[in-house]
Amino acid sequence: MSWAPIFGIFLVTGIMLMVASCWHPPFSPEVSASLLTSEKLGEPVWQVKVRLPYNARGGYYLPSRFNYNRGMWIGRDADSVKIMKFEYDPVLKKGMVANYTDIPVQGITNLLVLPAIASSDVLFFTYPGFNRWAGFNVSSSSFNISEEMNGTGFRFGDGEINFKDTLYLVDISDVVQLYNLKVDANDLPFNEPSLVGNYNLPPVLPAAISFAALGPDNGLYISGTLQDGSVVTYRWKNPVDSPELLPIDKPLTGMLTDGRLMADSGDRLYIYMPDGSFDFSIATGALHFSYERYDSAKNRWIAVFTRTLEIPVSNSDGWDYLISVYEIPADQLESIAFK
């Protein structure tokens, strides 16, 4: 544009440049919540802005556990899980998605996703709903599902002493049976799950189980909803005793390696002590708790969060995405708590 002596054109152009340079997504509670927490987390350890095709819309980035340049792009709607392989080329400064896979699931349920240790191609996720685990290699498109049971959960492995992750499955009949699968990227197809133990039935069985896992204290935790929609979380201290009902009013979705319990509501991550007492909550929104990884150099667990923001692009079928990865020692999570 020439410098025409028309003040109106200059003014409009100036405003357009100002808006473009300061652009941010329209206000939404998700974006606002993630901004507050990301400020507490400090500078991201990895951040890129990439343009991705239309089929990436509504998804978020889940980095692998050893290389943040590679991972999975995950979307979810009422009927399916959408998974693509994501790779960022730091030389070309370009992000790419490939091997789009649409996997049907049953109902709107929480999705448990776990990238495999030492792999950027393999992940494990609940399929369909909470009654079995699936293993998926996005490079080869190989897909494997575990035996169907009543509930699932997991514990992180550290890649060293406890090298593999542990996937749990619960089967409920006249007793509660807990099974596990020790897995890494090489454990596809799945082996037969191993029986951990038999436990007494709880007073009221959950109609749907959101999470089930054995804690570091060897206590079994099962959380879910009853037929009337109310939430129950039970803890068995051992296979002999009857379960106790914990004072948790939200369905659990995970467990930290130190035994603290997590409930992700979508806009908040609630943290509870192993006895069910409330500890603190973290405002998340567009910020996702991805996983814990073990830092062997510093002998500590690191909590990893990712934040994926969509940026519309005019006259383009693709959208831009600002992807940020944050790290914080897991024992310092309370420092980013919502006050």
N, C-alpha and C positions, 0 to 999 in steps of 0.2 A: 504494500500500500504506500502510495506517495504521501509526502507530508502536505496534504492539501490544507489550505487555510480555512478549514471548516471546523470550528471548535467542537461542534456536536460529534463529528466523526472521531476526533481525537479523544473526546471524553468517553464515548462508548467503547472505543478500542482499549483505552486505559483500564476501564472497568473489567472488560473481558480478560485482559492479561492478569489483572489482580485476582480475579476469581479463579482463573485457571491455575495460578501459582499457589493458591491457598485452598485448592479443592479438597473437600473431604466428603464422605458419604452423607446423605441426608440423615438428620438426627434419628436415632433409633435407640431403644433401651439396650440392645445388644452391644452396639458400638460404644455407647456411653460407658457401660459397665466395664468393657474390656479396656477402654482408655484409662480408667481410674487404676485398674490393677497393673496394666502394663507400665504406667508411670512408676509404680512402686517397684516393679521388677527391674527397672533401669533399662539400659540400652540392650537391644536384642543381640544375641550372639551370632545370629545369621538373619539377614533380611534381603529380600529381592523383590523387584517389581517385574512382573511378567505378563505377557498377553497370551491368553489361552482361548481355545475355540468355545463355541456356544455350549457344547455338551458338558463343559466344566462348571456351568452356572449352578449356584446353590451348594457347591461342595466346599470342602476344606482340606488343607494339606496335613498329612501325617508323615513326618520324616522318619527315615530308618533310624535305628539306634546307634549307628556308628558313622554315618555320613549324611549330614543334613542336605546335601545337594541331591540326594535321591530318596525317594519314598513313594507314598501312595496318595492319590487324590480320591477322596471318598465323598460321595453324595448319598442322600437317603430321602425317599419319599414313602408314602403309605404302603406301596406295593413292592419296593425293591431296594436293594443296596447297589449303588453304582460305584465301581472301582476302576481306576486307571493307574497306570504306572506314571510317575512324575520324575523328571530329571532336569536339573538345571546345569547348563554349561557355563562355568564362570569365565571362560575365555570369550565366547560369543555373547555372553550375558543374555541368554535366551532360555526360557523354560519350555519344556515339551511334555505332552501327555500322550500316552499310547496304550494300545491293548484295552480299549474300552470294553467293560464287561458289566452287564446288567443281570443281577442275581435276584430272582423273586424271593420275597419273604412273606411271612404271614402276620398281618396286623401291625399296628403302630406300637413298637416296643423299643426299649432302650437297646442300643447297639454296643456290645463289648468288642473292642478291636485291639489286637496286640501284634505289633510288628515283631517278627522273629529275631532272635539274637543273631548278630553278625550276618545279616542279610538285608538287602534292599528290595528283594523280589517277593518274599514270602510274608504273609500275614495270616493271623488266625482271628476268626470272628464268630459271633454267635449266629446260628442259622438253623431253621428259621425261628424267630423269637428267642427263647432262652433254653430250648430243650436239646440242643446239640451244638457241637463246635464244628466249624468248617476251616479247612486249610486251603490257601489259594496262592498259587505262584503266578504273578501277573505277567512274567516274561514268557512262560510256556503255556499259560492259561490252564494248567493242571489244577483240578479241583477235587477235594476229598472231604467227606463229612464223617463225623464220628457217629457212634451208636446213639439213637434217640433215647433221652431220659426225661427228667422233670425239671432240671435246672442246671445252670453252669456258673463258673467263676474261674478266677486265675490268681496266681502269685508270680511276681517277677523273679526271674533268675538273674544272677550277677555276672554270668559269663566266665566265672572262675571256679570257686568252690561248688556253688550250686549253678553249674553252667547252664542248665536248661530251664526254661520256664515251666510252670506247672499249670495245666488246664484241669479244672475240676468238673465233674458231672455228678448229679444227685439223682438217685432213683428212689421213689417212695412207694411202698406197698404196705406190708404189715410192719415194716421197719424202714428207717431211713438209711440208705446205703450210699456211701461216699466213694467215688472212684477218681483216679487221676491219670493223666497222660503227661509224661515228661517230654517236652518237645523243643526242637530247634528247627532250622530250615531244612534239615535232612530227614525229618520225621514225617514225610508224606510219601505214600499214604500212611494214615494213622495205624499204630499198633492197637492191640486190644487194650482197653483201659484196665488198670489194676485196682482191685478193691482195697480201700484204705481201712474201712471199718463199718460196723453196723451200729446204729444209734436208735434210741427210743423215739417213738413218734411224739410230736408236739401236741399240745391240747387241741389246737385248731390248725388244719393244714392250709397253707397258702394256696389260693386258686392259681396264682402265677408267681413264679420265683424270679426275682430280679438279679440275685447274686448269691452264690454259695461257694465257700472256700474255707480251707483250714488255715488258721492264723499261726504266727510264730510261736504262740503259747500252746499250740496243738489243740486249740478249741475250734469247734466247727461253728461257722456262722451261716445261717440261712435267712434271707430277707425276701419279702414279697408282699403281695396284696391279697386280702381275703375277698370273698364273693361280694361283700358290701362295699369294697373299695378301700377299706381301712388298711393300714400298713402294719406289718408285724416283722420283727427281727428276733430270731432265737439264737442263743448261744449254748452249745453243749461243751462243758469243760472237759468232758471225757465221754467215751462211748457208754459208760455204765450209768451215769447220772441222767436224770430227766433234764430237758432244756429249760433255760430261764428266758423270760421275755425281757428284752432290752428296751429302755425308754427312748426309742428312735422313731420319729414320726414320718420319715421319708424312706422310700425303698433304696437300699444300698446298691451301688454300681461298681464298687471297687474296694481295694484294700492296699494301703501303703506297706512297704516292706517292714516297717517297725510295728505293724499290727493295728495302726489307726484305721478307722473305717471311713469310707467316702460315699456320699450321695450327691450325684450330679443332677441338678434339676434343669439344666440348660442355661440358666442365668446366674446360678450360684453353685459353688462347690462346697458342700457341708462336710466338715471333718468331725468325727466322733472318736472318743477313746474306746479301747477294747471293751470296757464295761457298759458302753452305750451312752455315757455322759457326753453332752455337747461340748466341743472344744472351740471351734471358730468356723466362720464361713468366708469364702473368697468370691468376690463379684467377678463373673467370667463373661457372660454374653458371647461375643464373637471370639473370645479367648478359650481355647480348648486345653484341658489337661490331657497330655498325650501319653506319658508313661514316666516311670522312673528308670534311670540307667545308673549303673555302678561305675564310679570314677576310681579305678584302681590306684592311680597315682596319688590321690589324696585320701583314699580309703573312706569314701563316703558316697551316699546315694544322692543323685541329682534329680530333681523334679523338672520335667520338660513341659513347657506350654507352647502352643502355636496359636497365632492370630492370623486369620485370613480375611482380608477386606476386598470386596468387589468394587471396581471402579468402572462405571459405564463409559464406553467409547462411542462417540458419534460416528455415523456412517461406517460401521464395522460390525461384522457378525461376531467378532471376538470381544472379550472383556479383559480389562487389566485387573491384576490382582497384586495387592501388596501383602506379602507373606513374611511374617516375623516369627522367629523362634527365640524363646526366652528360657533361661536356666536359673535355678535357685537351689541351694542345698535343701534337701527334703526336711531336715530338722529346723529350717528357718522359714517354713511356710507361713507361720503365724505372723511374720513381719509384713505380709501382703494381705492380711485379713481385712475384711470389710468392717469398718468401725461405724 
